[in-house]
Amino acid sequence: MTDVSIIVPTRDRPDALARCLAALSAQRDLDALEIIVVDDGSAEVERLAKVVQRFTAARLLRTTGVGPAAARNVGVAASTGQFVCFTDDDCEPASDWAARLVESLVTGADATGGQTVNGLPDDVFVEASELIVRELQDSTLRRLGGHGVFIPTNNLASRREVLHQHPFDEGYSRPAGEDRAWCASVASVGLQLRLEPRAVVVHRPALGWRQYWRQHVRYGHGAFRFAMRRPNRAWQEPPGFYLRLLREALRISPTCLLLVLLAQVATAVGFISEAVRSEGRG
């Protein structure tokens, strides 16, 4: 049996995927490793397949645009490792990343997540996005402790049996909200979520004004689904969260503050539009 399985959903980013797989192939301090790439409907099928073939530990599965939540479930079903790690195709984990996450699981965590750092420090869009995620993670940890912390799926690990018992909600068909919903599901049955800051992933997303706006509109879509499926107010952020977020953004730069404000507007637009669509569906 493979000790560790790493699952990477991907779609139409072969160059980024190649960098991700190179970093995953350099993982150390593991007895055995498999990398499962789940291509969720890429247009450049052959090019992506050639990227995966360059890495002996990697194998390729295909889905047809089902979304990252369902793609991860497909990867889990095909995995053989006792421990399963997740990252995204625009991420490059440090060489001891998987070993650090596994160590956290072995010592008692049911799910664990590491530290994601901005790999494009001069990119204000990435800096603003990472700030929002960090503040959300810090806020849930302060309020909910080990039974509620938010762990993004670009830096997440769990035991395989936990993932079989608590699959990702495939109702989240877009990359937004499925990770928060999964953490809430696991926490609701008393399992322990833990942060391991030594497990580092470098994140290098390609963002501009249009991509940044669309990303946060998607987050609004996911936030509406999360609010409807998880009415527990413990997972809703208090006003103080937004005040701290804006204060931290201003501390970084006025531009970062502007982008954080724009992100909140985009999220609100996404939330309202999803609510309208939901009402139209009855």
C-alpha positions in Angstrom: 0.0 0.0 0.0 1.2 3.5 -0.8 1.7 5.5 2.4 0.8 8.9 0.9 -1.4 9.9 -2.0 -1.4 13.5 -3.3 -4.4 14.6 -5.4 -4.1 17.5 -7.8 -7.3 18.6 -9.7 -6.3 20.6 -12.9 -7.9 22.2 -15.9 -6.1 23.9 -18.8 -2.9 24.9 -16.9 -0.2 22.5 -18.2 2.7 24.8 -17.5 1.6 25.5 -13.9 0.9 21.8 -13.5 4.4 20.9 -14.6 5.9 23.1 -11.9 3.5 21.7 -9.3 4.4 18.1 -10.2 8.1 18.9 -10.2 7.7 20.1 -6.6 5.6 17.1 -5.6 8.2 14.7 -7.1 10.8 16.2 -4.9 8.9 15.3 -1.6 11.2 13.7 0.9 11.0 11.7 4.2 8.1 9.5 2.9 8.2 5.7 2.6 6.0 5.7 -0.6 4.2 8.3 -2.7 1.7 8.4 -5.5 0.5 11.5 -7.2 -3.0 11.5 -8.8 -3.8 14.2 -11.3 -7.5 14.6 -12.1 -8.0 16.5 -15.3 -11.4 18.0 -15.1 -12.2 18.7 -18.7 -9.1 20.3 -20.1 -9.1 21.4 -23.8 -5.4 20.6 -24.3 -5.8 16.9 -23.4 -2.7 15.6 -25.1 -0.4 18.3 -23.8 -1.5 17.8 -20.3 -1.1 14.1 -20.6 2.5 14.6 -21.8 3.2 16.7 -18.7 2.0 14.0 -16.4 4.0 11.3 -18.2 7.2 13.1 -17.3 6.8 12.2 -13.7 7.0 8.6 -12.7 5.1 8.9 -9.5 2.1 10.6 -11.2 -0.9 9.1 -12.9 -3.7 10.8 -14.8 -7.5 10.5 -14.3 -10.1 12.4 -16.3 -13.5 13.9 -15.5 -15.7 16.0 -17.7 -16.0 19.4 -16.1 -17.6 18.2 -12.9 -15.9 20.8 -10.7 -13.0 20.5 -8.2 -15.1 19.0 -5.4 -16.2 16.0 -7.5 -12.7 15.8 -9.1 -11.1 15.5 -5.6 -13.6 12.7 -4.7 -12.6 10.9 -7.9 -9.0 11.1 -6.8 -9.8 9.9 -3.3 -11.7 6.9 -4.7 -8.6 5.9 -6.8 -6.1 6.5 -4.1 -4.3 3.8 -2.2 -2.4 5.8 0.5 -3.3 5.7 4.2 -2.9 9.5 4.1 -4.2 11.8 1.4 -2.9 15.3 0.7 -4.4 17.9 -1.6 -3.0 20.8 -3.5 -3.8 22.8 -6.6 -2.0 23.0 -9.9 -0.8 26.6 -9.4 0.9 25.6 -6.2 4.4 24.4 -5.4 4.8 22.6 -2.1 8.1 22.7 -0.2 10.0 19.4 -0.2 9.0 18.5 3.3 5.3 19.6 2.9 3.7 16.1 2.7 5.9 14.7 5.5 4.9 17.6 7.8 1.2 17.1 7.1 1.5 13.4 7.7 3.3 14.0 11.0 0.4 16.1 12.1 -2.1 13.3 11.3 0.0 10.7 12.9 0.1 12.7 16.2 -3.7 13.0 16.4 -5.2 15.3 13.9 -8.1 14.1 11.7 -7.4 16.7 9.1 -4.6 19.2 8.9 -3.5 22.1 6.8 -0.3 24.1 6.3 0.8 27.6 5.5 0.3 29.0 2.0 2.6 31.8 1.0 2.4 34.2 -1.9 4.9 33.1 -4.6 4.4 36.4 -6.4 5.2 39.1 -3.8 5.1 41.9 -6.3 1.6 40.9 -7.4 -1.0 43.0 -5.5 -3.9 40.8 -6.6 -2.3 37.7 -5.1 -1.3 39.5 -2.0 -4.9 40.7 -1.4 -6.3 37.3 -2.1 -3.9 35.6 0.3 -4.6 38.1 3.0 -8.3 37.4 2.9 -7.7 33.7 3.2 -5.2 34.2 6.1 -7.6 36.4 8.0 -10.5 34.0 7.5 -8.3 31.1 8.7 -7.1 33.1 11.7 -10.7 34.2 12.6 -12.1 30.7 12.6 -9.2 29.4 14.6 -9.7 32.1 17.2 -13.4 31.6 17.5 -13.8 27.8 16.9 -10.5 26.3 17.8 -9.5 22.8 16.6 -13.1 21.9 15.9 -13.7 24.6 13.3 -10.6 26.0 11.7 -10.9 26.7 7.9 -8.3 24.8 5.8 -8.1 25.7 2.1 -7.9 22.6 -0.2 -4.6 23.8 -1.8 -2.9 22.8 1.4 -4.9 20.1 3.1 -4.4 16.5 4.3 -6.5 13.8 6.0 -6.7 10.1 6.5 -8.3 8.3 3.7 -11.1 6.8 5.8 -12.1 10.3 7.0 -12.4 11.4 3.3 -14.5 8.3 2.5 -16.8 9.1 5.4 -16.9 12.8 4.5 -16.5 13.4 0.8 -16.5 16.8 -0.7 -19.9 18.2 -1.4 -20.3 17.9 -5.2 -23.1 20.5 -5.2 -20.2 23.0 -5.3 -19.6 22.8 -9.0 -17.2 25.8 -9.1 -13.9 26.3 -7.2 -15.4 28.2 -4.3 -16.7 27.2 -0.9 -16.3 23.5 -1.1 -13.3 23.5 1.2 -15.1 25.5 3.9 -18.1 23.2 3.6 -15.8 20.2 4.0 -14.2 21.6 7.1 -17.6 22.4 8.6 -18.8 18.9 7.8 -15.8 17.3 9.5 -15.9 19.6 12.5 -19.7 18.9 13.0 -19.0 15.3 14.0 -16.3 16.3 16.5 -13.2 15.5 14.4 -10.1 17.6 15.1 -8.7 20.0 12.5 -5.2 21.3 13.1 -2.9 23.8 11.5 0.8 22.9 10.8 2.5 26.1 9.7 5.7 24.2 8.8 3.9 22.6 5.9 4.5 25.3 3.3 2.9 25.7 -0.1 4.0 28.5 -2.5 1.0 29.8 -4.4 1.4 31.4 -7.9 -2.0 32.1 -9.3 -2.4 34.1 -12.5 -4.6 37.0 -11.6 -5.5 40.3 -13.2 -8.5 42.7 -12.7 -10.9 40.4 -14.6 -9.7 37.1 -13.0 -9.6 38.7 -9.5 -13.2 40.0 -9.9 -14.5 36.6 -11.2 -12.7 34.7 -8.5 -14.4 36.7 -5.7 -17.8 36.5 -7.4 -17.4 32.7 -7.4 -16.6 33.0 -3.7 -19.9 34.8 -3.3 -21.7 31.9 -5.1 -20.0 29.5 -2.7 -20.8 31.6 0.3 -24.5 31.5 -0.5 -24.5 27.8 -0.9 -22.6 27.5 2.4 -25.0 29.8 4.2 -28.0 27.7 3.0 -26.5 24.3 3.8 -24.8 25.4 7.0 -27.2 27.7 8.9 -25.0 27.3 12.0 -24.0 31.0 12.7 -20.8 29.8 14.4 -19.3 29.7 10.9 -20.5 33.2 10.0 -17.8 35.9 10.4 -18.6 38.7 12.9 -18.2 42.4 11.9 -14.9 42.5 13.7 -13.4 40.2 11.1 -14.0 42.7 8.4 -12.6 45.5 10.4 -9.4 43.5 11.1 -9.2 42.6 7.4 -9.4 46.2 6.3 -6.9 47.3 8.9 -4.4 44.6 7.8 -4.9 45.5 4.1 -4.2 49.2 4.8 -1.1 48.2 6.8 0.2 46.5 3.6 -0.7 49.3 1.2 -3.5 51.5 0.0 -3.7 49.4 -3.2 -4.2 46.2 -1.1 -7.0 48.0 0.8 -8.7 48.9 -2.5 -8.5 45.3 -3.7 -9.8 43.9 -0.5 -12.8 46.3 -0.7 -13.3 45.3 -4.3 -13.2 41.6 -3.3 -16.0 42.2 -0.7 -18.1 43.9 -3.4 -17.6 41.1 -5.8 -18.4 38.5 -3.1 -21.6 40.4 -2.3 -22.5 40.4 -6.0 -21.9 36.7 -6.3 -23.9 36.0 -3.1 -26.9 38.0 -4.3 -26.9 36.6 -7.8 -26.8 33.1 -6.5 -29.6 33.9 -4.1 -31.7 35.2 -7.1 -31.0 32.1 -9.1 -31.9 29.9 -6.2 -35.2 31.7 -5.8 -35.9 31.4 -9.5 -35.3 27.6 -9.2 -37.9 27.6 -6.5 
